[in-house]
């Protein structure tokens, strides 16, 4: 099933959804990588396609964070090198940051590595890939074994652990604010 925003963006760019092989999505490291390839096939800038999609994404279900996550992240930046790694585009990240914290990425207290960082020589590497982790090692001057990944996807945690990183899974019973408070 195609999500609404993707389908409407295809329509807006005169891409017939019937001509899009949706079974191909699983062959890409992320939904973004699939969209990147589709946009290139149709001579559309990926950023333009993403911007069009975002117009149709319903962010109203996101509620402002009242747990103090943003303040805790700010406090932790005094002791640790923190960053957000995401397989999402910065335009999407900005919508989420606005809904949750009423800020944009340039106001966030630490660096954000989004899909732009994951693209190397025209190939997309997901945040949990060895290539992405290697780029982070070089950027921060820290060995992967000293990284602590906090993520809400088991696959990501398993993958980064197999690359030598530490990882903690965020769940309903293991909330992000609780994990941050334990650091």
PEFENLIN-V627401 format. One record per residue. N is the residue number from 1. RES is the residue in three letters. PHI is phi in radians with two decimals (none if undefined). Layout:
BEGIN
n=N res=RES phi=PHI
n=N res=RES phi=PHI
END
This chain:
BEGIN
n=1 res=UNK phi=none
n=2 res=UNK phi=-1.54
n=3 res=UNK phi=-1.27
n=4 res=UNK phi=-0.99
n=5 res=UNK phi=-1.06
n=6 res=UNK phi=-1.12
n=7 res=UNK phi=-1.06
n=8 res=UNK phi=-1.21
n=9 res=UNK phi=-1.09
n=10 res=UNK phi=-1.01
n=11 res=UNK phi=-1.01
n=12 res=UNK phi=-1.09
n=13 res=UNK phi=-1.72
n=14 res=UNK phi=1.02
n=15 res=UNK phi=-1.79
n=16 res=UNK phi=-1.26
n=17 res=UNK phi=-1.08
n=18 res=UNK phi=-1.19
n=19 res=UNK phi=-1.57
n=20 res=UNK phi=-1.62
n=21 res=UNK phi=-1.46
n=22 res=UNK phi=-1.19
n=23 res=UNK phi=-1.17
n=24 res=UNK phi=-1.25
n=25 res=UNK phi=-0.93
n=26 res=UNK phi=-1.18
n=27 res=UNK phi=-1.50
n=28 res=UNK phi=-1.84
n=29 res=UNK phi=-1.19
n=30 res=UNK phi=-2.81
n=31 res=UNK phi=-1.05
n=32 res=UNK phi=-1.04
n=33 res=UNK phi=-1.06
n=34 res=UNK phi=-1.09
n=35 res=UNK phi=-1.12
n=36 res=UNK phi=-0.99
n=37 res=UNK phi=-1.14
n=38 res=UNK phi=-1.06
n=39 res=UNK phi=-1.05
n=40 res=UNK phi=-1.09
n=41 res=UNK phi=-1.06
n=42 res=UNK phi=-1.85
n=43 res=UNK phi=0.94
n=44 res=UNK phi=-2.03
n=45 res=UNK phi=-1.18
n=46 res=UNK phi=-0.98
n=47 res=UNK phi=-1.05
n=48 res=UNK phi=-1.19
n=49 res=UNK phi=-1.14
n=50 res=UNK phi=-1.07
n=51 res=UNK phi=-1.03
n=52 res=UNK phi=-1.18
n=53 res=UNK phi=-1.04
n=54 res=UNK phi=-1.07
n=55 res=UNK phi=-1.03
n=56 res=UNK phi=-1.90
n=57 res=UNK phi=-1.41
n=58 res=UNK phi=-1.57
n=59 res=UNK phi=-1.65
n=60 res=UNK phi=-1.18
n=61 res=UNK phi=-1.32
n=62 res=UNK phi=-1.36
n=63 res=UNK phi=-1.95
n=64 res=UNK phi=-1.01
n=65 res=UNK phi=-1.31
n=66 res=UNK phi=-2.08
n=67 res=UNK phi=-1.67
n=68 res=UNK phi=1.56
n=69 res=UNK phi=-1.01
n=70 res=UNK phi=-1.05
n=71 res=UNK phi=-1.12
n=72 res=UNK phi=-1.14
n=73 res=UNK phi=-1.08
n=74 res=UNK phi=-1.00
n=75 res=UNK phi=-1.09
n=76 res=UNK phi=-1.22
n=77 res=UNK phi=-1.16
n=78 res=UNK phi=-1.30
n=79 res=UNK phi=-1.97
n=80 res=UNK phi=-2.28
n=81 res=UNK phi=-1.53
n=82 res=UNK phi=-1.89
n=83 res=UNK phi=-2.73
n=84 res=UNK phi=-1.86
n=85 res=UNK phi=-1.99
n=86 res=UNK phi=-2.48
n=87 res=UNK phi=-1.57
n=88 res=UNK phi=-1.83
n=89 res=UNK phi=-1.37
n=90 res=UNK phi=-1.06
n=91 res=UNK phi=-1.10
n=92 res=UNK phi=-1.20
n=93 res=UNK phi=-1.02
n=94 res=UNK phi=-1.09
n=95 res=UNK phi=-1.11
n=96 res=UNK phi=-1.19
n=97 res=UNK phi=-1.06
n=98 res=UNK phi=-1.15
n=99 res=UNK phi=-1.18
n=100 res=UNK phi=-1.46
n=101 res=UNK phi=-2.24
n=102 res=UNK phi=1.06
n=103 res=UNK phi=-2.41
n=104 res=UNK phi=-1.99
n=105 res=UNK phi=-1.06
n=106 res=UNK phi=-1.28
n=107 res=UNK phi=-1.76
n=108 res=UNK phi=-1.22
n=109 res=UNK phi=-1.30
n=110 res=UNK phi=-2.51
n=111 res=UNK phi=-1.18
n=112 res=UNK phi=-2.15
n=113 res=UNK phi=-1.86
n=114 res=UNK phi=-1.85
n=115 res=UNK phi=-1.04
n=116 res=UNK phi=-1.12
n=117 res=UNK phi=-1.32
n=118 res=UNK phi=-1.49
n=119 res=UNK phi=-1.65
n=120 res=UNK phi=-2.31
n=121 res=UNK phi=0.93
n=122 res=UNK phi=1.41
n=123 res=UNK phi=-1.95
n=124 res=UNK phi=-1.58
n=125 res=UNK phi=-2.08
n=126 res=UNK phi=-1.13
n=127 res=UNK phi=-1.04
n=128 res=UNK phi=-1.59
n=129 res=UNK phi=-1.31
n=130 res=UNK phi=-1.03
n=131 res=UNK phi=-1.11
n=132 res=UNK phi=-1.10
n=133 res=UNK phi=-1.06
n=134 res=UNK phi=-1.09
n=135 res=UNK phi=-1.10
n=136 res=UNK phi=-1.16
n=137 res=UNK phi=-0.99
n=138 res=UNK phi=-1.16
n=139 res=UNK phi=-1.07
n=140 res=UNK phi=-1.62
n=141 res=UNK phi=1.17
n=142 res=UNK phi=-2.26
n=143 res=UNK phi=-1.27
n=144 res=UNK phi=-0.96
n=145 res=UNK phi=-1.15
n=146 res=UNK phi=-1.67
n=147 res=UNK phi=-1.39
n=148 res=UNK phi=-2.10
n=149 res=UNK phi=-1.63
n=150 res=UNK phi=-2.08
n=151 res=UNK phi=-2.57
n=152 res=UNK phi=-1.77
n=153 res=UNK phi=-2.13
n=154 res=UNK phi=-1.01
n=155 res=UNK phi=-1.01
n=156 res=UNK phi=-1.11
n=157 res=UNK phi=-1.05
n=158 res=UNK phi=-1.07
n=159 res=UNK phi=-1.18
n=160 res=UNK phi=-1.20
n=161 res=UNK phi=-1.13
n=162 res=UNK phi=-1.20
n=163 res=UNK phi=-1.58
n=164 res=UNK phi=1.73
n=165 res=UNK phi=-1.50
n=166 res=UNK phi=-1.63
n=167 res=UNK phi=-2.64
n=168 res=UNK phi=-2.27
n=169 res=UNK phi=-1.54
n=170 res=UNK phi=-1.47
n=171 res=UNK phi=-2.39
n=172 res=UNK phi=-1.06
n=173 res=UNK phi=-1.63
n=174 res=UNK phi=-2.21
n=175 res=UNK phi=-1.21
n=176 res=UNK phi=-1.00
n=177 res=UNK phi=-1.07
n=178 res=UNK phi=-1.16
n=179 res=UNK phi=-1.11
n=180 res=UNK phi=-1.09
n=181 res=UNK phi=-1.14
n=182 res=UNK phi=-1.47
n=183 res=UNK phi=-1.29
END
